[in-house]
Amino acid sequence: MLRGSQFDLPLGSEQNAKCKHFFDEKVDGLKQPWTGVCWCNPPYGGDLHPWVEKAYQSSLQGATVVGLLPSRTGTDWFKEIAEKFSEIEYVRGRLKYGDTTGSAPFY
């Protein structure tokens, strides 16, 4: 399992970033080049399609992208892009972050 320090380019927010350097909404990670081994934890409330598209395009250019995405197999972004990835792993059950008592929210 990869840990935060093993990623070259994490994408997230100050609340969930596990690395010193990361792209957040202020920097607009969609406009930045993704290289090396990238972690992507996109905002779930909005449209995931551009994030998954960016991950796929970056992978075609040599990046390894690991993403934490909701399993929405009936959505357009999943059908059009996610299924093109070389590997998809599904996590059983609900995710829980750190010491929180509730499950991770997926909107």
Backbone bond lengths (Angstrom), bond angles and torsions (degrees), N, CA, C in turn:
res aa  C-N    CA-C-N  psi(-1)  N-CA   C-N-CA  omega(-1)  CA-C   N-CA-C  phi
1 M - - - 1.447 - - 1.527 109.01 -
2 L 1.313 115.78 132.95 1.460 120.46 176.53 1.518 110.00 -75.89
3 R 1.325 115.78 142.41 1.461 121.10 177.25 1.513 108.18 -112.72
4 G 1.331 117.30 164.75 1.455 122.80 -175.89 1.510 114.73 -47.80
5 S 1.325 117.92 -41.21 1.466 120.45 -177.06 1.520 112.65 -71.86
6 Q 1.324 118.20 -10.92 1.459 121.51 -179.48 1.524 112.94 -91.33
7 F 1.315 117.17 -2.88 1.454 120.68 -179.75 1.519 109.63 -95.33
8 D 1.334 116.44 136.82 1.454 122.28 177.35 1.519 111.07 -79.92
9 L 1.316 117.16 -34.40 1.454 120.96 -173.74 1.517 110.29 -142.82
10 P 1.301 117.47 92.72 1.448 118.48 176.42 1.520 111.66 -85.28
11 L 1.293 115.02 149.43 1.465 122.28 177.02 1.506 107.62 -122.49
12 G 1.301 117.18 127.94 1.452 119.73 -178.71 1.508 110.99 178.92
13 S 1.312 115.60 -138.19 1.458 121.05 179.77 1.524 108.64 -143.78
14 E 1.322 116.45 171.02 1.457 120.04 178.22 1.524 111.03 -60.90
15 Q 1.320 117.58 -28.38 1.454 120.83 -179.19 1.524 113.01 -73.41
16 N 1.345 117.36 -30.81 1.460 117.71 -174.55 1.527 114.79 -121.36
17 A 1.323 118.79 -1.81 1.469 120.90 -178.05 1.526 110.69 -68.45
18 K 1.300 116.35 136.20 1.456 122.63 178.49 1.529 111.25 -108.66
19 C 1.323 116.61 4.32 1.452 122.02 -178.85 1.517 109.67 -123.63
20 K 1.323 114.99 158.84 1.465 120.51 -179.17 1.524 111.70 -66.51
21 H 1.323 117.61 -42.43 1.460 122.01 -177.76 1.525 109.61 -109.91
22 F 1.325 115.39 131.71 1.454 119.47 -179.89 1.521 109.29 -156.61
23 F 1.331 115.19 160.00 1.457 121.79 172.34 1.517 107.55 -96.11
24 D 1.317 117.23 135.47 1.450 121.00 174.41 1.518 108.97 -124.12
25 E 1.328 117.40 -171.64 1.465 120.55 -177.72 1.526 111.99 -63.02
26 K 1.343 117.80 -29.63 1.469 120.97 -179.90 1.528 111.04 -66.14
27 V 1.325 116.45 -37.28 1.466 121.78 -178.07 1.521 110.72 -84.93
28 D 1.315 117.67 -19.09 1.459 125.25 -176.58 1.523 111.49 58.68
29 G 1.308 114.41 79.35 1.457 121.70 -179.58 1.508 114.31 -58.01
30 L 1.329 117.74 -20.36 1.462 119.91 178.24 1.522 111.67 -69.93
31 K 1.330 117.52 -22.78 1.468 121.12 -179.84 1.526 112.96 -96.07
32 Q 1.332 117.64 -3.58 1.456 122.44 -178.56 1.526 110.63 -97.61
33 P 1.336 117.65 153.36 1.470 118.76 174.59 1.522 110.75 -74.78
34 W 1.316 116.61 137.64 1.459 122.09 176.54 1.522 106.89 -105.07
35 T 1.301 117.48 119.51 1.460 122.26 -179.79 1.522 110.03 -134.34
36 G 1.320 116.15 162.37 1.456 120.34 179.07 1.512 111.29 73.28
37 V 1.335 115.54 -142.47 1.457 122.30 179.75 1.520 107.02 -103.51
38 C 1.333 116.91 114.33 1.462 122.46 -171.67 1.524 111.57 -112.27
39 W 1.313 114.87 141.76 1.463 122.36 173.33 1.515 107.68 -107.78
40 C 1.311 117.83 132.15 1.454 121.32 179.75 1.526 110.19 -129.32
41 N 1.317 115.36 117.41 1.456 122.36 174.37 1.526 105.99 -122.57
42 P 1.327 117.25 80.15 1.467 120.81 -172.46 1.524 112.50 -70.84
43 P 1.327 116.63 162.98 1.469 119.32 175.42 1.529 109.53 -66.71
44 Y 1.308 117.32 127.83 1.453 121.45 -175.43 1.519 113.41 -82.85
45 G 1.316 117.63 -21.57 1.450 120.17 -176.49 1.515 113.79 -71.73
46 G 1.320 117.45 -23.93 1.458 120.65 -177.27 1.511 112.39 -100.99
47 D 1.281 115.07 -156.35 1.455 121.67 -179.40 1.528 110.08 -82.44
48 L 1.306 116.97 118.31 1.468 121.43 179.11 1.523 112.45 -79.44
49 H 1.326 116.42 -19.39 1.459 120.94 -174.83 1.535 113.53 -50.48
50 P 1.347 120.80 -49.23 1.469 119.04 -178.36 1.532 113.09 -65.20
51 W 1.321 117.83 -31.03 1.464 120.48 179.07 1.519 111.34 -70.91
52 V 1.317 116.43 -41.89 1.457 120.15 179.47 1.529 109.76 -69.71
53 E 1.318 117.13 -38.01 1.474 121.38 175.94 1.529 110.53 -61.79
54 K 1.328 117.38 -44.08 1.465 121.91 179.02 1.532 110.25 -62.89
55 A 1.316 116.94 -42.21 1.465 120.95 177.93 1.533 110.44 -61.19
56 Y 1.317 116.01 -45.08 1.464 120.08 -179.80 1.532 111.39 -63.79
57 Q 1.330 117.16 -48.05 1.470 120.50 179.88 1.531 110.87 -61.87
58 S 1.328 117.42 -38.91 1.466 121.01 178.45 1.519 110.88 -66.14
59 S 1.327 116.67 -35.98 1.467 119.42 178.34 1.524 111.06 -66.59
60 L 1.330 117.33 -33.92 1.465 120.59 177.10 1.529 111.50 -66.32
61 Q 1.338 115.80 -22.86 1.466 121.22 179.19 1.530 111.88 -96.55
62 G 1.335 117.76 9.96 1.454 121.37 172.97 1.523 116.30 107.72
63 A 1.312 119.31 -5.99 1.467 120.86 179.44 1.529 109.84 -77.62
64 T 1.314 115.20 149.97 1.454 121.72 169.57 1.512 105.71 -103.08
65 V 1.320 116.60 120.50 1.464 120.51 -176.23 1.526 108.96 -117.33
66 V 1.324 114.57 124.49 1.455 121.93 175.32 1.517 106.13 -110.64
67 G 1.316 117.43 125.29 1.452 120.51 -177.29 1.506 112.44 -127.03
68 L 1.311 115.14 147.13 1.456 121.55 173.22 1.522 106.47 -105.09
69 L 1.319 115.03 105.56 1.466 121.25 -174.59 1.518 110.24 -127.94
70 P 1.302 117.31 148.68 1.457 118.59 174.15 1.528 110.07 -69.18
71 S 1.298 115.95 146.34 1.465 121.02 -179.40 1.523 109.03 -82.08
72 R 1.315 114.97 86.19 1.468 121.02 179.95 1.523 108.51 -113.37
73 T 1.304 115.14 72.76 1.456 121.05 -171.88 1.520 114.14 -66.85
74 G 1.310 117.89 -13.54 1.460 121.01 179.30 1.518 114.12 -93.51
75 T 1.325 118.20 -1.88 1.461 121.01 -177.36 1.523 111.52 -85.43
76 D 1.332 115.44 159.15 1.467 120.36 179.14 1.520 111.68 -61.25
77 W 1.360 117.69 -45.00 1.465 118.98 -177.19 1.519 111.16 -61.02
78 F 1.322 117.59 -35.02 1.457 119.34 179.18 1.520 110.96 -71.55
79 K 1.319 116.16 -46.94 1.462 120.06 -178.07 1.527 112.47 -65.68
80 E 1.330 117.03 -39.65 1.462 121.17 -175.01 1.527 113.77 -82.20
81 I 1.325 117.51 -32.41 1.458 119.03 -171.27 1.520 113.65 -123.58
82 A 1.324 117.82 -52.86 1.461 120.42 -172.32 1.529 112.28 -57.89
83 E 1.312 116.53 -35.58 1.457 119.14 -179.54 1.533 112.83 -68.39
84 K 1.333 118.21 -11.80 1.463 121.93 178.52 1.527 111.98 -82.02
85 F 1.324 116.99 -17.26 1.462 119.89 -178.14 1.519 110.55 -65.31
86 S 1.319 115.85 152.40 1.453 120.12 -176.81 1.520 112.41 -72.83
87 E 1.326 116.72 -22.59 1.462 118.69 -178.00 1.526 110.28 -150.06
88 I 1.307 115.80 133.87 1.460 122.42 174.40 1.525 106.59 -131.20
89 E 1.312 116.20 128.97 1.457 120.85 176.36 1.519 108.40 -117.12
90 Y 1.287 116.22 137.60 1.454 121.56 179.63 1.521 109.23 -105.38
91 V 1.318 115.90 136.14 1.455 121.84 177.56 1.522 107.48 -97.11
92 R 1.309 116.56 126.90 1.470 120.27 178.86 1.519 109.38 -78.21
93 G 1.301 116.01 142.37 1.454 121.06 177.12 1.520 111.98 81.93
94 R 1.308 115.48 -172.58 1.462 121.81 -178.94 1.522 109.70 -96.41
95 L 1.333 116.12 139.01 1.455 121.19 177.31 1.519 110.61 -75.91
96 K 1.320 115.26 151.23 1.452 122.15 176.61 1.525 106.84 -135.18
97 Y 1.331 116.65 132.39 1.456 120.94 -178.82 1.517 111.04 -94.99
98 G 1.317 116.79 126.04 1.455 122.63 172.41 1.509 113.87 49.29
99 D 1.335 116.04 -128.14 1.459 122.37 -176.60 1.525 113.62 -91.25
100 T 1.321 117.65 10.88 1.462 119.21 -177.28 1.526 110.49 -67.66
101 T 1.307 115.52 154.65 1.458 119.68 -179.99 1.524 112.69 -92.59
102 G 1.325 116.66 -25.89 1.462 120.24 -178.39 1.515 112.19 -99.01
103 S 1.318 115.50 171.32 1.459 121.65 178.18 1.521 110.85 -77.75
104 A 1.323 115.84 159.36 1.466 121.34 176.97 1.526 109.06 -62.66
105 P 1.328 116.84 134.59 1.468 118.54 -179.71 1.522 111.47 -81.69
106 F 1.304 116.52 132.12 1.457 122.13 172.65 1.509 106.90 -120.81
107 Y 1.309 116.66 117.93 1.472 121.66 -176.36 1.493 110.99 -94.93
